[in-house]
Amino acid sequence: MTIETTENNEETQPVTRLETGIPFEATVVSVIIRDFVHLTERLSPENLLDLMGSYYERIGLQVSQQQGEITSISNHSMIVVFSWIEGAEHHARRAMRFALAIAIIARQTYFWIRQTFPELGFDKFGVGIGIHTGELIVAEFGIAPHMQRVASGHAVTIASLLSIKSKGLGWNIVCSEHAFNVSGKGVKISQRGTVGAVWLNEPIDVVEIAVVRNYPDESAAHPAMPQLSDEASMDRTFPLLKSVKPFLANPSARPFIPGYQFLHPIGKGGMSSVFLVKRLRDNESLALKFFNGSVSEDSEFLCRFVDEYGLLEQITHNNVIRIYDQGVTDDALFIVLEYMAGGNLQQRINSRPLNLDMAWGVLCDMTQALMEIHRHGIVHRDIKPENIMFRSDGGAVLGDFGVAKQLHDPHRFPNPELVVGTPHFISPEQAVGETVGEQTDIYSLGAVFYNMLTGMKPYSGDNLEAIIDQHLHAPVPTLPEDYQHFQPLLNRMMAKDPADRHLAHTLWEDIEMLENQYDPPPDELILIQKASNEKNP
């Protein structure tokens, strides 16, 4: 990989690019659209162009977010290469995150086709994804200026084979055992198998990728930090910006921000880094987040940054994270956030139920937060335990508005929405790419409420598709016997049809009504019931 430089108003900015002519190790992702011929037979050229334009635009966002490079593309297939980048996750992990995002995009596309063209009876749209890590080489072919960069090598051949074999296995994502082994901790697989071909000396051991969790890094030493989530961190506001500098622990890689003293790194995402800083005028500890991208290459996303955080600055609600500053240096975009000394909800649950007093308090706090942001016309779109944080006094705060959006006219599809959220807390309409609204946040909050009371995710499965299918079709999960009086509330929060769910203010009304029905209140009543059960088994 080389670092090239481009001149920009006397400023030199490095741009990562795969080096040609020199073998290197990388992870290759091959993506094919299955049964593509059915699309070409049944859709008009204009409709096919619109559909595939949106499909590849969404994929392009994911390639940029995970810092890959497309080296081959056709109407039904593509090759994407992920190489080593300083300060970023291992290329195999970034490739797996990309693959999972593509699986969601394919499912959204399938539902849109069925809903938009019901008369076609179209029931086939899926992708096969192959992942392999190995040596390859990049070369440029053609005559200038019409040059094509192409990746070649055994790694490309194996990834392509795995994508083709995915249909026979019945998997969406087929990953070589080697790529899985080098990807690090936190990658969950659902199945194992082998893939062969007549030209292979021996079969290839493969796994089906289900989940890629955040990688444990230096942030583990600072558990009371505002957690970053690669699935939906604020850096998703800039999916098309090229990588500039890894603003990590190296002091020389940090731009100078007047008024702040850097203390230590507390987190990083695919395209951003977060530091604990001290504000010099009052010595207050804050979180300063950089976007590792050029401020001049994509003015549209710069405007989105200014507009989004300018709006959030107007929100001063006690249950919404506070944004103190934002700006642009010669090197980077940055925002200054409230530092959450109490960690996040995911750290407190850790696969164990919370006590009811805490769970009920978080539900109340988050409902208040949603009432406020919805009043401003903002939908969060990524309510999950990692994004619910705590101040030192124990108050719950809704954070990470990186994928939040204002409500808008929903009648345009395809729309290159970012793939956001985690499958365990995503709403049905998000899972199939439909319009989001206030009720989207309510569904996800209901899933979090269930998680708090039980220590379990509302739906589980061996792979991404199985989890999404349950969000779409399975009954609302049943609460334990001690919490059955909350079941009607949960049923409405997690209704499949958004029209059947609460709005934030009606959820608050039901919460108050539920509290008023009991004397003592629900949390104290449960404690009394449990104590009674223990005395009288």
C-alpha positions, -999 to +999 in steps of 0.1 A: +000+000+000+013+035-008+005+069+006+001+093-022-002+131-017-024+156-034-021+194-033-050+212-017-045+250-011-009+245+000-020+216+022-007+181+015-030+153+024-022+116+022-045+092+004-043+054+009-041+034-023-032-002-031+003-003-045+007-019-080+032-045-089+042-057-055+026-088-038+010-081-004-014-098+020-050-086+020-085-099+025-106-102-007-144-101-007-162-115-038-199-105-041-222-120-067-259-114-073-276-148-076-302-154-104-293-120-119-309-132-152-343-131-136-339-093-130-329-087-166-358-107-179-385-090-159-374-054-153-373-027-179-339-013-186-349+020-168-361+001-137-330-021-137-308+009-140-325+026-110-323-006-089-287-014-096-276+022-093-290+023-058-276-012-049-241-002-059-244+032-044-252+016-010-223-009-015-200+020-023-208+037+010-199+004+028-166+001+008-156+036+019-167+031+055-146+000+058-117+015+039-116-010+010-110-007-027-131-020-056-108-037-081-135-053-103-171-047-109-198-058-134-236-057-135-238-087-112-205-091-094-176-072-077-143-078-061-133-056-031-099-057-015-092-048+021-055-042+030-035-032+060-041+004+071-023+020+101-047+026+130-075+006+115-089-028+124-074-059+108-083-061+071-101-094+076-124-079+103-132-049+080-140-073+052-164-093+074-182-061+085-185-051+049-200-086+040-226-084+068-237-050+056-240-062+020-262-091+033-286-065+048-286-044+017-295-074-004-324-083+018-337-047+017-334-048-021-354-080-022-383-066-002-383-034-023-385-054-055-414-074-042-433-044-030-426-022-060-433-049-087-458-073-071-472-081-106-439-097-116-441-124-089-404-119-083-391-140-055-354-143-062-328-117-052-299-128-030-262-125-029-233-149-025-203-135-006-169-151-004-141-140+019-105-151+018-072-137+032-040-143+013-014-129-011-024-109-042-010-083-065-026-053-081-019-043-117-030-016-141-041-026-176-051-006-206-039+025-223-038+058-205-060+075-196-082+045-198-065+023-172-082-003-151-068-015-117-072-052-112-064-075-083-051-109-092-038-139-072-049-170-054-067-150-027-090-135-054-096-169-070-105-185-037-129-157-027-146-159-060-150-197-056-165-193-022-191-167-034-202-192-061-203-221-037-224-201-012-257-211-029-250-248-026-242-244+011-273-223+017-252-195+033-250-158+025-214-153+037-188-181+031-154-172+048-123-193+046-111-207+079-078-189+074-095-155+071-115-163+102-084-173+122-066-141+114-095-118+121-091-117+159-116-121+188-153-113+187-162-129+154-192-153+158-197-181+133-228-202+129-217-232+108-186-249+095-180-268+063-157-275+034-156-264-002-138-282-030-130-279-067-113-301-092-084-277-095-078-275-057-051-298-042-073-302-011-107-289+001-110-255+019-123-253+054-150-226+056-172-209+082-204-189+080-199-154+095-228-143+118-216-114+139-184-092+142-183-077+177-162-046+186-126-057+190-112-053+226-085-027+225-070-001+246-105+011+256-108-019+278-085-001+303-109+027+305-144+012+309-160+044+318-158+059+283-183+069+257-183+037+237-178+037+199-198+013+178-185+005+143-221-005+133-233+030+139-208+056+151-209+093+143-183+089+116-209+074+093-218+110+085-188+110+062-189+076+043-172+090+012-143+109+028-108+094+021-086+084+050-062+111+061-044+105+094-048+078+121-053+102+150-045+076+176-020+075+205+008+091+184+010+127+196+024+138+162-008+126+145-031+149+164-041+183+151-037+212+174-071+222+189-069+254+209-083+252+243-080+215+248-053+192+263-051+156+251-050+130+279-054+096+262-073+077+235-105+062+247-119+046+215-118+044+178-141+034+149-135+026+113-131+063+103-128+082+136-109+084+168-120+096+203-098+111+230-103+121+265-094+157+267-093+185+293-108+218+285-082+243+297-105+271+308-122+250+335-103+217+335-135+197+327-130+163+312-147+159+277-146+135+248-131+149+216-138+130+184-120+133+151-132+124+117-103+110+097-112+127+065-106+156+043-128+186+049-127+197+012-134+165-008-171+162-003-190+194+005-223+176+008-212+155+037-195+186+053-229+203+052-246+173+067-220+174+096-226+211+102-264+208+099-267+177+121-247+188+150-259+224+147-293+210+154-282+188+182-265+217+199-300+232+204-310+202+225-302+207+262-323+178+276-308+161+306-312+126+290-295+136+257-257+137+253-244+173+253-224+186+224-201+215+234-181+223+204-176+215+167-152+228+141-127+222+114-090+224+118-064+224+089-064+186+094-097+173+104-133+177+114-140+174+151-167+175+177-165+179+215-189+158+235-198+153+271-176+126+287-197+097+301-179+086+333-204+059+341-199+037+310-227+023+289-257+000+294-241-029+275-214-030+301-239-031+329-261-058+314-232-081+303-257-110+296-273-107+330-307-091+339-306-057+356-325-051+387-359-037+380-353-004+396-324+003+372-342-011+341-373+009+348-353+041+354-335+036+321-368+031+302-382+063+317-350+083+309-349+070+274-385+078+268-379+113+279-349+115+256-370+103+226-398+127+234-373+155+231-354+145+200-387+136+182-400+170+191-371+184+171-379+161+142-349+137+147-351+099+146-321+083+163-323+050+143-298+031+165-312+027+200-292-001+216-274-007+249-240+006+236-256+039+228-272+044+262-246+059+286-244+070+321-231+101+339-212+097+371-245+104+390-261+074+374-284+093+350-290+076+317-281+095+285-289+088+249-257+092+228-242+085+194-263+105+169-240+097+140-268+080+120-297+101+133-318+118+107-345+143+103-379+131+091-383+136+054-405+127+024-402+089+023-415+084-013-381+081-030-365+047-033-339+035-038-322+058-013-287+052-002-294+048+034-265+038+056-267+003+070-271+011+107-280-006+139-273-040+151-295-069+141-306-077+176-322-042+181-331-032+145-367-025+137-386-045+110-388-015+087-351-008+090-344-045+082-362-043+049-352-007+039-386+009+044-393+043+057-382+051+093-401+072+117-405+079+154-419+044+160-386+030+147-369+042+179-398+029+200-393-006+187-356-006+194-362+008+229-387-021+235-360-046+225-336-029+249-362-030+277-365-068+271-327-071+271-325-053+305-352-074+321-339-108+309-302-103+301-311-118+267-316-104+232-352-104+221-344-127+191-314-149+184-303-171+156-274-187+139-270-160+113-281-125+104-310-136+082-324-158+110-324-128+134-340-105+109-367-130+100-377-131+136-379-093+138-402-095+108-424-125+116-419-139+151-442-130+180-430-104+205-408-122+230-424-132+263-412-117+296-406-139+326-435-145+349-424-119+375-427-092+347-459-103+330-476-071+339-451-053+315-460-076+286-488-054+271-464-025+272-437-045+254-462-059+229-471-024+218-436-011+217-424-040+196-454-043+173-444-054+138-465-026+122-452+009+131-488+022+131-495-002+161-467+012+182-465+040+207-452+074+199-428+087+226-454+108+243-480+080+243-453+056+257-447+080+285-485+082+292-486+043+294-456+044+317-472+068+341-505+049+339-487+017+348-470+033+377-503+047+390-520+013+388-498+000+416-494+010+452-465+004+457-451+012+422-441-016+398-405-019+409-413-021+446-442-045+439-419-069+421-394-069+449-422-077+474-435-105+452-400-120+449-395-119+486-429-135+492-421-163+467-388-170+485-405-173+518-434-194+504-420-216+477 
